[in-house]
Amino acid sequence: MFNIGIEYINDILGIKIKYTGLDKLPKDQKFLLVCNHRAIFDAVTLSHCFRKDSFVCISKPENFDLPVVGRWIKGMCHLAIDRENNRNALKTIIKAIKFIEEDNFSVGICPEGTRNKGEGILPFKAGCFKIPLKAKAPLVVCTLKNTDKVFKNFLFRKTIIEMDIVDVIDYEDLKDLSTHEIALLARRKMIEHLNINETYEESKSMIE
């Protein structure tokens, strides 16, 4: 029902999604996917892409209080994370690790932690990068474009959302790195793919 609902929303709002790099995704192995955060349609795009797979997103608690939708996403095992409460946030991270370890779900999260309404990419929260380290899983780096234009274009033109799988980093290439180092690695791949003017030193300062 949720997937049918997403298809219906995409049709009503005139959304077309273009995917690239899906052939890079791990086969028969669950993973952590990280992407930039532009709008509520980021999660819709990811859910649409992985609608035939076992995939959940980590999202803010307020989304789970939405009428109808909140019940659906909770019932489908999507995870809420309270970034204002470190203990509760850690519980969510542990659940995500177990999901991947037990081969139940791949997990998607936006390391920025909140929607970016300006240019570039907001600072990354390094804590979420514990997930691939503890779960011994690949890290999928993804970028999204134009999800923030859906409501602006509605009634006037269609919105082409671009979802690109930039790279897949195997656990063997992550295991000796710290969470800050992994966050920086993922950020640099996103920055370069999106052609954002941010130096390496600036990227380092944007890891929290």
N, C-alpha and C positions, 0 to 999 in steps of 0.2 A: 504493500500500500504506500509506503514511504517513497519507493522508487517511482511508482506511478505518479505520485504527487509532485515529485521533482520534475518529471517529464512535462506534466501539465503546467507547472510554474514557468518552465523554460519556454514553452510554446506561447503562453499568455504574454510574457514579458519580452518576447522576441529575442531570446538568447540562443546563440549558436556557439558551440564550444569546439575549438580546434586543439587537438592533442599532438604533441611531438615527443619522441623519445620513449614511448611506452615499451618498445622492444628492449630497453635497458633494464627494465624492472626484474628483480630476482624471480626466478622460477622455483616454485615449490618451497619457498622460504618466506616467512613473515619478516617485516621490516619496519623501521621508523621513517616516516616521510616528514620533512620540514619544508615550509614554504613561506614566502612573504605574505603579509596580511593587509589587504586593501579594503575588504568589505565583507558583509555577511554572506555574500555569494561565493566566497572562497570555499567555505565548507560545503555549499551546495554543489560547486564544481567538482570537488574531490569525491563527494558521495556519488555523483553521477558517473564519474570516471570509473570508480571501483564498485559500481552497483551490483556486479556479478561476483564480487569477491568478498572475503571476510575482512572488512575494513571499518575502523571507527576513528572519530576525531576527538581531540581534547579541546573543550570549549569553555567559555566563561559560564558560571552558574546561572546567570540571568536567562540564558538561552533555554535552560531546562524548565523555566517557569512560564514559557510562552504557551498560549492556548493551543491545544491539540498537538502542535509540533513538539513541544517539550516532552510530552508523554511518549511520542514516537521515538525520539532520539534516545531517551532514557531506556526504553524497552529494547532498543537495538544495541545497547551496551556502550553507546558513546559516553565519554567521561567528562565530568565537570572538574575544573581546577580553580581553586580559590587562591589567587596569587597574593592576596592580602594576609593569608594565614599559612605560614611556612609548614606547619604540621599537616594541615589538610592537603596542601599542595604535594607534599611528600607521599601521602597516602595514594594520591592519584598517579604519581610517577610509579609507585610500586605496583599498582594495578596494571598500568600499561606494560611494565616489564613482564609481569606474569602472563598477560595476554599474548605477548610475543613468544616468551619462553615456552609456553604450553601449546603453541601453534594454533591459537584460537583466532587472533585478529592481528592484522597489521595496523599500525597506529599513525595518525597524522596530527601534527601540531605546528603552530606558528610561533617560532622562538621570540618574536617581537612582543608577544603577550597581549597586544592591543592593536586595534586597527590604526593604520597610518593614513592620515588624511592629507599629508603633505607630500613632498618629494623624497626620493631616496628610500632608505630602510631604517626603521627605528632600532635602538639598541637591542641586542639579543640577550635573553635570559639563558645562561649557560646550564642551569640545572636540568633542563629537559634532555640534554645530551648524555645524561646518565643512562637513559633508556637503552640505546644501542650497546653501550659498554656492558651494562649488567645483563642484558638479554643476549649478548653475543650475536647481535644482528646487524645486517647491512643498514647503512644510512642512505636514504634516497633524498637528493636535493632537488627541489622543484621550484619553479617560479610561476606566478599568475599575473596576467595583465588584463586590464579593462573590467574587472569585477566591480570596480567603483563607479562605472559608467552606466550600469543597468538602469537605475531609476532616472538618470538624466536623459537617457535615450528613449525610454518608454514612451510610446505613442508617436514618436518622431522617426525613429530608425531602429534597426536591429543592432544588437550588441554582439560583437565577436569576442568571446573570451578566449585567451590563449593560455593553455597550460603546457608547460615544457618540463620534461624530466631532464634536468641538466646533467646530473651524474649520479652514479651509485657507488658508494664507497664501502668496500667489504670490511667486515669486522677485523680481519687480520691487519688492515691498514689503520685501524682505529685503536686497537687494544693497548698500545703503548702511549697514547695521547691523553692529556687531561681534558676535562669537559670544556675548559676555556679554549684549548687548542682546537678541539673538534668544532666548537662554535665558530671560531675564526675561519677555519677551513671551509665550512658550509657557507658562511657569510661571503667570503671572497668569491666563491663560485657563483652565488646569486648576483653579487655586485657586477662581476664581469659579464654575466649573461644578460643582465638588464642594462648594461652600458651606463652604469651610475658612476659619476666622478667622485670616487672616494679612495684615498690613498691607503696603503697597507697599514700605516701608523694610525690613521683615522679609524680604520676597521678595528684595530686592536683596542682602541679606546671605547669602542661601542659594544664590548662584551661585558656583561654584568654577572 
